[in-house]
Amino acid sequence: MLENVLEFIKSNDLIPSSTETIFVAVSGGIDSVVLLDVLKRLQPKFNYQMQVIHFNHQVRGKASLADEKFVEELSKKYGLPFKSGRIKDKIKNASETFLREQRLKYFNRIVEGQKNTLLATGHNLNDNIETFLMRLARGSRLKGLTAIQPRRGNFIRPLLEVSRQEIIDYARRHHIRFNEDQTNFNTQIIRNRIRHEILPFLQKKFEPDLLENLKRVVQDLGAHFAIYEQKLDEAIDQTVKHTKAGISLHRKRYLQFSRVIRRGLIEYCISTVYPLNYSISDRNLQVWDTYIADALPGKKMTFLENGQAFAERAHIVFGEVPEYRDEKYRLMAGKPLVLHERFRISLSRVDKTEVEFSSDRNIEYIDGDKSGDDLTVRFWQKGDAFKPLGMPNFRKLSDFFIDLKVSKLLKKEIPIVCRGDRIIWVAGYRLDDNFKVSSLTSNVLCLKLEKLANG
């Protein structure tokens, strides 16, 4: 078995030559205790240091304490440093998922930020097949059916192609003591039911070589998934950019890919800004496809609890609303402009004698001699400044909004009418003093802002 494990480590490059330390996660059960012995025997071939870590879930009372003490004594026997973590508060009837999450959090803290460091766990072939069958029953997609990987980040599984029977034989041959966790025989737990009832039944009734056959299936799925990941990485490079605001997805390029790649792109964008531990459904993929294809600039879409997507003309931004958007829209006389399904802005010529000033801030008259009638509309950008009507000096637009108690989110939604780089009108709020109508004005233009009902 030792030679097989060594070959598996080398073929999967589980322990690079740069590795300095391997933390071995030891629960006290047969798998992890055998893993510790195997890595100790292979240590001279790789020249790494070893430390033993243990996590006490505190769910079995004295038995949990006995496991912790057993692993500590085992560490002394091998002459290795020992570290142990515990769940802070005992929780009755804690789920397997919760306990696993707490254990992984502790393991991640151990290796976090450490260079040339690995953490080894005792997952074996049977664990991998059990995981495959569990996920198959739950309808997992391709990624889930690849089950447990030999390496994920700093975590390695050197025994992943060793069967549980081989591990039992190894322990007997080398007189290795271990503790048996009685909860492993509780068939109310789905994994234990697969282990003690379903797999033995399938091996007896159908195929004695079931483990080897399923191992080959999982390996093939992993090989095909690797091809998919390569294609997805290429699609990400072509379609996705990381920005200060979040993740920017190119709309037209996204729609050119196959359905399976589009799903991967959406999952990548969401998981980059918000943890996503599952695949999105077919229904959700259709919702995303429709949004990405048809959403007008400014249209938002929320996902999970706090995630948000924001439509721009050529991109969908996942994450926070951008600090500024660089789209500019042309505004010409007689051609109203609709923005974000929320506003309609129009520019029209009026006779000076027809001008009727009022307190309505959604209607403004401007000096057309100064502005011209070919304007642009955009949104707030850092550094924006203008000269508010009636004021002698320029003022930063951010300060102007603060004075009016306009929220940071709202200020990004307010249309700004410009001539080149000069702000003419902060729509619905204030005109720039330089563009007001005076006695010398001969050409008057009217700007009008309408808030649409669906906005």
Kinemage of the C-alpha trace (Angstrom):
@kinemage 1
@onewidth
@group {chain A} dominant
@subgroup {mainchain}
@vectorlist {calphas} color= white
{ca met a 1} P 0.000 0.000 0.000
{ca leu a 2} L 2.837 2.362 0.842
{ca glu a 3} L 4.223 2.221 -2.711
{ca asn a 4} L 0.771 2.855 -4.178
{ca val a 5} L 0.318 5.924 -1.997
{ca leu a 6} L 3.773 7.176 -2.988
{ca glu a 7} L 2.916 6.757 -6.679
{ca phe a 8} L -0.425 8.527 -6.166
{ca ile a 9} L 1.305 11.461 -4.440
{ca lys a 10} L 3.848 11.793 -7.248
{ca ser a 11} L 1.381 11.417 -10.137
{ca asn a 12} L -0.886 14.103 -8.664
{ca asp a 13} L 1.972 16.323 -7.425
{ca leu a 14} L 0.387 16.401 -3.977
{ca ile a 15} L 3.639 17.214 -2.159
{ca pro a 16} L 5.787 19.637 -4.203
{ca ser a 17} L 9.491 19.874 -3.452
{ca ser a 18} L 8.907 23.319 -1.923
{ca thr a 19} L 6.723 21.856 0.845
{ca glu a 20} L 8.100 22.655 4.290
{ca thr a 21} L 5.354 21.511 6.655
{ca ile a 22} L 2.432 19.101 6.510
{ca phe a 23} L -0.276 19.369 9.149
{ca val a 24} L -1.944 15.957 9.513
{ca ala a 25} L -5.589 16.074 10.593
{ca val a 26} L -6.061 13.152 12.982
{ca ser a 27} L -9.451 12.368 14.501
{ca gly a 28} L -8.306 9.164 16.180
{ca gly a 29} L -10.154 6.925 13.724
{ca ile a 30} L -8.448 4.295 11.603
{ca asp a 31} L -8.229 6.377 8.378
{ca ser a 32} L -6.455 9.371 9.907
{ca val a 33} L -4.204 7.277 12.156
{ca val a 34} L -3.037 5.206 9.181
{ca leu a 35} L -2.525 8.456 7.209
{ca leu a 36} L -0.248 9.719 9.981
{ca asp a 37} L 1.815 6.531 9.918
{ca val a 38} L 2.087 6.558 6.121
{ca leu a 39} L 3.228 10.190 5.952
{ca lys a 40} L 5.740 9.560 8.728
{ca arg a 41} L 7.237 6.649 6.767
{ca leu a 42} L 7.330 8.743 3.554
{ca gln a 43} L 8.862 11.772 5.286
{ca pro a 44} L 12.496 10.974 4.302
{ca lys a 45} L 11.549 10.881 0.603
{ca phe a 46} L 10.152 14.466 0.668
{ca asn a 47} L 11.985 16.051 3.618
{ca tyr a 48} L 8.965 17.871 5.097
{ca gln a 49} L 8.220 18.678 8.719
{ca met a 50} L 5.054 17.283 10.313
{ca gln a 51} L 2.568 18.474 12.912
{ca val a 52} L -0.597 16.790 14.179
{ca ile a 53} L -3.871 18.708 14.482
{ca his a 54} L -7.151 17.543 16.018
{ca phe a 55} L -10.599 19.076 16.289
{ca asn a 56} L -12.885 18.206 19.190
{ca his a 57} L -16.552 18.583 18.186
{ca gln a 58} L -17.630 18.023 21.816
{ca val a 59} L -20.700 16.054 20.783
{ca arg a 60} L -19.871 12.718 22.453
{ca gly a 61} L -18.918 13.900 25.936
{ca lys a 62} L -16.181 11.781 27.500
{ca ala a 63} L -15.636 9.890 24.245
{ca ser a 64} L -14.697 13.135 22.477
{ca leu a 65} L -12.239 13.995 25.251
{ca ala a 66} L -10.806 10.486 25.045
{ca asp a 67} L -10.225 10.909 21.298
{ca glu a 68} L -8.412 14.183 21.873
{ca lys a 69} L -6.220 12.632 24.573
{ca phe a 70} L -5.514 9.594 22.367
{ca val a 71} L -4.350 11.778 19.449
{ca glu a 72} L -2.175 13.862 21.777
{ca glu a 73} L -0.452 10.714 23.080
{ca leu a 74} L -0.092 9.422 19.519
{ca ser a 75} L 1.664 12.661 18.552
{ca lys a 76} L 4.144 12.174 21.386
{ca lys a 77} L 4.784 8.613 20.200
{ca tyr a 78} L 5.731 9.934 16.749
{ca gly a 79} L 7.662 12.848 18.240
{ca leu a 80} L 5.445 15.455 16.562
{ca pro a 81} L 3.979 18.773 17.746
{ca phe a 82} L 0.247 18.648 18.567
{ca lys a 83} L -2.495 21.257 18.203
{ca ser a 84} L -6.148 20.910 19.108
{ca gly a 85} L -9.225 23.046 18.519
{ca arg a 86} L -12.766 22.858 19.880
{ca ile a 87} L -16.244 24.166 19.171
{ca lys a 88} L -16.643 27.057 21.598
{ca asp a 89} L -20.185 26.220 22.712
{ca lys a 90} L -21.588 22.718 22.914
{ca ile a 91} L -24.572 22.350 20.583
{ca lys a 92} L -27.123 19.600 21.025
{ca asn a 93} L -28.145 17.657 17.907
{ca ala a 94} L -25.694 19.569 15.691
{ca ser a 95} L -25.907 18.505 12.042
{ca glu a 96} L -23.067 16.784 10.232
{ca thr a 97} L -22.880 19.798 7.913
{ca phe a 98} L -22.450 22.227 10.816
{ca leu a 99} L -19.760 20.092 12.459
{ca arg a 100} L -17.872 19.777 9.172
{ca glu a 101} L -18.010 23.544 8.626
{ca gln a 102} L -16.628 24.202 12.118
{ca arg a 103} L -13.839 21.692 11.563
{ca leu a 104} L -12.905 23.225 8.198
{ca lys a 105} L -12.868 26.722 9.693
{ca tyr a 106} L -10.341 25.536 12.256
{ca phe a 107} L -8.220 23.769 9.639
{ca asn a 108} L -8.268 26.846 7.406
{ca arg a 109} L -7.056 29.018 10.277
{ca ile a 110} L -4.128 26.627 10.748
{ca val a 111} L -2.817 26.964 7.179
{ca glu a 112} L -4.064 30.464 6.367
{ca gly a 113} L -1.260 32.729 5.208
{ca gln a 114} L 1.438 30.055 5.613
{ca lys a 115} L 3.691 29.461 2.640
{ca asn a 116} L 4.800 25.988 1.534
{ca thr a 117} L 2.357 24.395 3.960
{ca leu a 118} L -0.144 21.585 3.363
{ca leu a 119} L -2.880 19.975 5.415
{ca ala a 120} L -3.511 16.254 4.888
{ca thr a 121} L -6.798 14.494 5.602
{ca gly a 122} L -7.562 10.764 5.642
{ca his a 123} L -10.226 10.594 2.919
{ca asn a 124} L -10.055 7.243 1.135
{ca leu a 125} L -11.587 5.525 -1.893
{ca asn a 126} L -14.705 4.453 0.012
{ca asp a 127} L -15.275 8.025 1.190
{ca asn a 128} L -15.039 9.188 -2.408
{ca ile a 129} L -17.523 6.584 -3.682
{ca glu a 130} L -19.923 7.352 -0.817
{ca thr a 131} L -19.731 11.049 -1.653
{ca phe a 132} L -20.342 10.301 -5.325
{ca leu a 133} L -23.463 8.237 -4.540
{ca met a 134} L -24.805 10.873 -2.127
{ca arg a 135} L -24.419 13.620 -4.707
{ca leu a 136} L -25.800 11.443 -7.484
{ca ala a 137} L -28.935 10.841 -5.399
{ca arg a 138} L -29.278 14.584 -4.796
{ca gly a 139} L -29.003 15.424 -8.487
{ca ser a 140} L -25.589 17.108 -8.398
{ca arg a 141} L -24.140 18.381 -11.643
{ca leu a 142} L -20.797 17.394 -13.141
{ca lys a 143} L -18.643 19.283 -10.646
{ca gly a 144} L -20.365 17.615 -7.697
{ca leu a 145} L -20.082 14.160 -9.233
{ca thr a 146} L -16.299 14.474 -9.425
{ca ala a 147} L -16.643 14.003 -5.644
{ca ile a 148} L -13.493 14.503 -3.525
{ca gln a 149} L -10.424 15.853 -5.304
{ca pro a 150} L -6.836 14.739 -4.475
{ca arg a 151} L -5.943 18.350 -3.777
{ca arg a 152} L -7.924 21.502 -3.148
{ca gly a 153} L -5.900 24.552 -2.232
{ca asn a 154} L -3.655 23.613 0.680
{ca phe a 155} L -5.641 20.441 1.460
{ca ile a 156} L -4.344 17.087 0.198
{ca arg a 157} L -5.827 13.550 0.374
{ca pro a 158} L -2.950 11.062 -0.081
{ca leu a 159} L -5.156 7.993 0.627
{ca leu a 160} L -7.881 8.853 -1.872
{ca glu a 161} L -7.322 5.757 -4.036
{ca val a 162} L -6.822 3.393 -1.098
{ca ser a 163} L -9.854 1.305 -0.114
{ca arg a 164} L -11.032 1.062 3.473
{ca gln a 165} L -10.217 -2.648 3.470
{ca glu a 166} L -6.624 -1.885 2.469
{ca ile a 167} L -6.434 0.602 5.340
{ca ile a 168} L -7.754 -2.015 7.785
{ca asp a 169} L -5.202 -4.543 6.510
{ca tyr a 170} L -2.385 -1.977 6.837
{ca ala a 171} L -3.377 -1.187 10.447
{ca arg a 172} L -3.395 -4.884 11.350
{ca arg a 173} L -0.075 -5.556 9.653
{ca his a 174} L 1.661 -2.683 11.457
{ca his a 175} L -0.188 -3.129 14.782
{ca ile a 176} L -1.624 0.395 14.661
{ca arg a 177} L -4.087 1.301 17.416
{ca phe a 178} L -7.041 3.580 16.757
{ca asn a 179} L -10.328 4.693 18.343
{ca glu a 180} L -13.664 3.697 16.822
{ca asp a 181} L -16.281 6.457 16.649
{ca gln a 182} L -19.587 4.748 17.443
{ca thr a 183} L -21.539 7.390 15.518
{ca asn a 184} L -20.058 5.866 12.351
{ca phe a 185} L -22.541 3.003 12.792
{ca asn a 186} L -25.599 5.236 13.069
{ca thr a 187} L -27.492 4.472 9.860
{ca gln a 188} L -29.795 7.448 10.404
{ca ile a 189} L -26.889 9.389 8.909
{ca ile a 190} L -27.124 9.063 5.131
{ca arg a 191} L -23.382 8.452 4.599
{ca asn a 192} L -23.422 5.605 7.118
{ca arg a 193} L -26.489 4.095 5.439
{ca ile a 194} L -24.637 4.104 2.112
{ca arg a 195} L -21.531 2.659 3.783
{ca his a 196} L -23.162 -0.145 5.777
{ca glu a 197} L -26.264 -0.978 3.747
{ca ile a 198} L -26.331 0.282 0.161
{ca leu a 199} L -22.743 -0.369 -0.980
{ca pro a 200} L -22.574 -3.894 0.504
{ca phe a 201} L -25.946 -4.693 -1.126
{ca leu a 202} L -24.782 -3.445 -4.538
{ca gln a 203} L -21.507 -5.369 -4.283
{ca lys a 204} L -23.303 -8.571 -3.284
{ca lys a 205} L -26.151 -8.414 -5.782
{ca phe a 206} L -24.564 -6.813 -8.805
{ca glu a 207} L -20.822 -6.433 -8.997
{ca pro a 208} L -18.109 -7.396 -6.481
{ca asp a 209} L -15.696 -5.011 -8.238
{ca leu a 210} L -18.113 -2.111 -7.707
{ca leu a 211} L -15.564 0.114 -5.954
{ca glu a 212} L -13.069 -0.149 -8.786
{ca asn a 213} L -15.777 0.419 -11.395
{ca leu a 214} L -17.126 3.489 -9.615
{ca lys a 215} L -13.593 4.754 -9.088
{ca arg a 216} L -13.100 4.646 -12.848
{ca val a 217} L -16.384 6.517 -13.360
{ca val a 218} L -15.334 9.253 -10.936
{ca gln a 219} L -11.928 9.504 -12.612
{ca asp a 220} L -13.540 9.853 -16.056
{ca leu a 221} L -15.914 12.505 -14.758
{ca gly a 222} L -12.936 14.347 -13.282
{ca ala a 223} L -11.110 14.222 -16.617
{ca his a 224} L -14.130 15.588 -18.476
{ca phe a 225} L -14.665 18.254 -15.850
{ca ala a 226} L -11.035 19.345 -16.298
{ca ile a 227} L -11.767 19.918 -20.012
{ca tyr a 228} L -14.851 21.938 -19.080
{ca glu a 229} L -12.849 24.005 -16.579
{ca gln a 230} L -10.266 24.780 -19.271
{ca lys a 231} L -12.992 25.997 -21.642
{ca leu a 232} L -14.625 27.971 -18.847
{ca asp a 233} L -11.315 29.639 -17.966
{ca glu a 234} L -10.944 30.688 -21.602
{ca ala a 235} L -14.488 32.101 -21.560
{ca ile a 236} L -13.768 33.973 -18.324
{ca asp a 237} L -10.664 35.539 -19.867
{ca gln a 238} L -12.708 36.713 -22.866
{ca thr a 239} L -15.809 37.841 -21.007
{ca val a 240} L -15.045 38.896 -17.427
{ca lys a 241} L -13.019 41.751 -15.974
{ca his a 242} L -12.318 42.613 -12.350
{ca thr a 243} L -13.060 46.263 -11.564
{ca lys a 244} L -13.189 48.412 -8.449
{ca ala a 245} L -16.979 48.103 -8.502
{ca gly a 246} L -16.965 44.307 -8.757
{ca ile a 247} L -17.035 41.802 -11.611
{ca ser a 248} L -17.855 43.099 -15.077
{ca leu a 249} L -19.393 40.636 -17.572
{ca his a 250} L -19.441 41.509 -21.286
{ca arg a 251} L -23.035 41.018 -22.417
{ca lys a 252} L -22.684 40.155 -26.122
{ca arg a 253} L -19.742 37.830 -25.595
{ca tyr a 254} L -21.607 35.999 -22.806
{ca leu a 255} L -24.571 35.280 -25.086
{ca gln a 256} L -22.317 33.696 -27.717
{ca phe a 257} L -21.330 30.782 -25.460
{ca ser a 258} L -23.126 27.470 -24.984
{ca arg a 259} L -25.612 27.046 -22.161
{ca val a 260} L -23.210 25.042 -20.007
{ca ile a 261} L -20.486 27.708 -20.282
{ca arg a 262} L -23.012 30.498 -19.614
{ca arg a 263} L -23.994 28.728 -16.411
{ca gly a 264} L -20.344 28.549 -15.401
{ca leu a 265} L -19.827 32.250 -16.138
{ca ile a 266} L -22.798 33.263 -13.983
{ca glu a 267} L -21.663 30.999 -11.144
{ca tyr a 268} L -18.149 32.445 -11.396
{ca cys a 269} L -19.389 36.048 -11.264
{ca ile a 270} L -21.702 35.405 -8.326
{ca ser a 271} L -19.216 33.318 -6.331
{ca thr a 272} L -16.469 35.916 -6.809
{ca val a 273} L -18.492 38.553 -4.951
{ca tyr a 274} L -20.654 36.267 -2.801
{ca pro a 275} L -19.988 32.649 -1.685
{ca leu a 276} L -21.896 30.181 -3.858
{ca asn a 277} L -21.624 26.502 -2.934
{ca tyr a 278} L -24.056 25.087 -5.448
{ca ser a 279} L -24.979 25.281 -9.129
{ca ile a 280} L -27.710 27.649 -10.246
{ca ser a 281} L -30.881 25.985 -11.510
{ca asp a 282} L -32.063 25.843 -15.111
{ca arg a 283} L -34.818 28.293 -14.221
{ca asn a 284} L -32.372 30.789 -12.705
{ca leu a 285} L -30.097 30.459 -15.715
{ca gln a 286} L -33.008 31.415 -17.967
{ca val a 287} L -33.702 34.456 -15.766
{ca trp a 288} L -30.051 35.524 -16.049
{ca asp a 289} L -30.018 34.971 -19.817
{ca thr a 290} L -33.084 37.193 -20.237
{ca tyr a 291} L -31.675 39.887 -17.951
{ca ile a 292} L -28.278 39.964 -19.656
{ca ala a 293} L -29.822 40.021 -23.137
{ca asp a 294} L -32.587 42.576 -22.560
{ca ala a 295} L -31.927 44.711 -19.461
{ca leu a 296} L -31.694 48.431 -20.200
{ca pro a 297} L -28.812 50.402 -18.654
{ca gly a 298} L -29.485 50.974 -14.969
{ca lys a 299} L -31.676 47.908 -14.474
{ca lys a 300} L -30.728 46.040 -11.287
{ca met a 301} L -31.049 42.415 -10.302
{ca thr a 302} L -30.453 41.016 -6.824
{ca phe a 303} L -29.123 37.543 -6.037
{ca leu a 304} L -28.775 35.562 -2.828
{ca glu a 305} L -28.965 37.861 0.223
{ca asn a 306} L -26.886 40.934 -0.508
{ca gly a 307} L -25.592 40.458 -4.037
{ca gln a 308} L -26.540 42.860 -6.786
{ca ala a 309} L -26.083 42.974 -10.542
{ca phe a 310} L -26.260 46.252 -12.433
{ca ala a 311} L -26.816 46.610 -16.173
{ca glu a 312} L -24.642 48.929 -18.206
{ca arg a 313} L -24.814 49.378 -21.953
{ca ala a 314} L -22.196 46.742 -22.776
{ca his a 315} L -21.646 45.022 -19.411
{ca ile a 316} L -23.342 43.550 -16.365
{ca val a 317} L -21.563 44.534 -13.136
{ca phe a 318} L -21.781 42.077 -10.219
{ca gly a 319} L -21.160 43.630 -6.818
{ca glu a 320} L -21.640 47.161 -5.612
{ca val a 321} L -23.110 49.820 -7.856
{ca pro a 322} L -20.073 51.411 -9.570
{ca glu a 323} L -18.710 54.600 -8.049
{ca tyr a 324} L -19.288 56.127 -11.430
{ca arg a 325} L -20.485 55.043 -14.843
{ca asp a 326} L -18.828 56.346 -17.952
{ca glu a 327} L -21.782 56.004 -20.338
{ca lys a 328} L -22.794 59.167 -22.133
{ca tyr a 329} L -26.093 59.607 -23.937
{ca arg a 330} L -26.654 62.123 -26.670
{ca leu a 331} L -29.505 64.605 -26.090
{ca met a 332} L -30.768 66.554 -29.076
{ca ala a 333} L -33.645 68.972 -29.509
{ca gly a 334} L -36.892 67.241 -30.372
{ca lys a 335} L -35.561 63.749 -29.508
{ca pro a 336} L -36.479 62.769 -25.907
{ca leu a 337} L -34.087 60.415 -24.133
{ca val a 338} L -35.315 57.581 -21.847
{ca leu a 339} L -32.848 56.497 -19.136
{ca his a 340} L -32.882 53.331 -17.047
{ca glu a 341} L -36.655 52.944 -17.470
{ca arg a 342} L -36.930 55.687 -14.845
{ca phe a 343} L -36.523 59.056 -16.527
{ca arg a 344} L -37.352 60.826 -19.751
{ca ile a 345} L -35.310 63.946 -20.548
{ca ser a 346} L -36.267 66.236 -23.392
{ca leu a 347} L -34.704 69.304 -24.982
{ca ser a 348} L -36.840 71.744 -26.964
{ca arg a 349} L -36.543 75.220 -28.470
{ca val a 350} L -38.891 77.889 -27.120
{ca asp a 351} L -39.558 81.502 -27.945
{ca lys a 352} L -38.176 83.834 -25.311
{ca thr a 353} L -41.600 85.418 -24.904
{ca glu a 354} L -43.075 82.017 -23.953
{ca val a 355} L -40.704 81.400 -21.047
{ca glu a 356} L -42.598 80.910 -17.777
{ca phe a 357} L -40.277 80.473 -14.799
{ca ser a 358} L -41.677 78.451 -11.908
{ca ser a 359} L -40.578 76.581 -8.784
{ca asp a 360} L -40.782 73.251 -10.635
{ca arg a 361} L -37.206 71.935 -10.570
{ca asn a 362} L -38.007 69.374 -13.253
{ca ile a 363} L -38.243 72.150 -15.863
{ca glu a 364} L -35.383 74.538 -16.611
{ca tyr a 365} L -34.754 77.162 -19.288
{ca ile a 366} L -31.188 77.589 -20.457
{ca asp a 367} L -29.205 79.977 -22.635
{ca gly a 368} L -28.987 78.122 -25.944
{ca asp a 369} L -26.332 80.524 -27.221
{ca lys a 370} L -23.958 79.160 -24.585
{ca ser a 371} L -25.067 75.539 -24.462
{ca gly a 372} L -25.845 74.747 -28.080
{ca asp a 373} L -28.496 72.156 -28.818
{ca asp a 374} L -26.350 69.012 -29.024
{ca leu a 375} L -25.856 67.946 -25.393
{ca thr a 376} L -24.949 64.820 -23.462
{ca val a 377} L -26.456 63.166 -20.402
{ca arg a 378} L -24.369 61.143 -17.954
{ca phe a 379} L -24.197 60.357 -14.251
{ca trp a 380} L -22.117 61.508 -11.309
{ca gln a 381} L -18.363 61.054 -11.469
{ca lys a 382} L -15.664 61.719 -8.915
{ca gly a 383} L -14.389 65.288 -9.119
{ca asp a 384} L -17.582 66.706 -10.631
{ca ala a 385} L -18.111 70.401 -9.864
{ca phe a 386} L -20.486 73.093 -11.062
{ca lys a 387} L -21.641 76.616 -10.194
{ca pro a 388} L -25.103 76.264 -8.619
{ca leu a 389} L -27.641 78.851 -9.743
{ca gly a 390} L -27.401 81.962 -7.606
{ca met a 391} L -23.960 81.119 -6.176
{ca pro a 392} L -20.756 83.007 -7.046
{ca asn a 393} L -18.328 80.075 -6.879
{ca phe a 394} L -17.972 76.529 -8.145
{ca arg a 395} L -18.897 73.749 -5.743
{ca lys a 396} L -18.119 70.038 -5.726
{ca leu a 397} L -21.163 68.063 -6.707
{ca ser a 398} L -20.542 65.627 -3.815
{ca asp a 399} L -20.707 68.489 -1.313
{ca phe a 400} L -23.824 69.838 -3.009
{ca phe a 401} L -25.520 66.446 -2.570
{ca ile a 402} L -24.426 66.228 1.064
{ca asp a 403} L -26.008 69.620 1.756
{ca leu a 404} L -29.277 68.352 0.287
{ca lys a 405} L -28.979 65.064 2.204
{ca val a 406} L -28.979 63.041 -1.013
{ca ser a 407} L -27.881 59.443 -0.293
{ca lys a 408} L -24.734 57.984 -1.833
{ca leu a 409} L -26.830 55.482 -3.760
{ca leu a 410} L -29.313 58.062 -5.058
{ca lys a 411} L -26.636 60.450 -6.259
{ca lys a 412} L -25.429 57.785 -8.692
{ca glu a 413} L -28.903 57.669 -10.242
{ca ile a 414} L -29.371 61.400 -10.914
{ca pro a 415} L -29.002 62.404 -14.605
{ca ile a 416} L -26.593 65.236 -15.367
{ca val a 417} L -26.924 67.285 -18.571
{ca cys a 418} L -23.602 68.526 -19.962
{ca arg a 419} L -22.005 70.453 -22.776
{ca gly a 420} L -18.670 68.740 -23.238
{ca asp a 421} L -17.101 68.588 -19.773
{ca arg a 422} L -19.257 71.394 -18.363
{ca ile a 423} L -22.286 70.580 -16.255
{ca ile a 424} L -25.402 72.488 -17.347
{ca trp a 425} L -28.073 70.935 -15.183
{ca val a 426} L -28.206 68.482 -12.288
{ca ala a 427} L -31.589 67.227 -13.421
{ca gly a 428} L -34.356 67.882 -10.937
{ca tyr a 429} L -32.028 69.770 -8.561
{ca arg a 430} L -30.135 72.804 -9.828
{ca leu a 431} L -29.065 74.656 -12.961
{ca asp a 432} L -25.520 75.884 -13.464
{ca asp a 433} L -25.446 79.676 -13.074
{ca asn a 434} L -23.386 80.136 -16.237
{ca phe a 435} L -26.209 78.777 -18.395
{ca lys a 436} L -29.132 80.762 -16.964
{ca val a 437} L -31.285 82.836 -19.281
{ca ser a 438} L -30.399 86.554 -19.199
{ca ser a 439} L -31.542 89.707 -20.949
{ca leu a 440} L -28.836 89.103 -23.551
{ca thr a 441} L -30.065 85.581 -24.375
{ca ser a 442} L -31.536 85.296 -27.860
{ca asn a 443} L -31.823 81.499 -28.138
{ca val a 444} L -33.750 79.756 -25.313
{ca leu a 445} L -33.913 76.007 -24.775
{ca cys a 446} L -36.145 74.119 -22.367
{ca leu a 447} L -34.927 71.065 -20.428
{ca lys a 448} L -37.586 68.810 -18.961
{ca leu a 449} L -37.260 65.797 -16.659
{ca glu a 450} L -40.101 63.328 -16.318
{ca lys a 451} L -40.080 60.467 -13.817
{ca leu a 452} L -41.651 57.421 -15.387
{ca ala a 453} L -44.237 55.373 -13.534
{ca asn a 454} L -42.340 52.073 -13.816
{ca gly a 455} L -39.262 53.728 -12.325
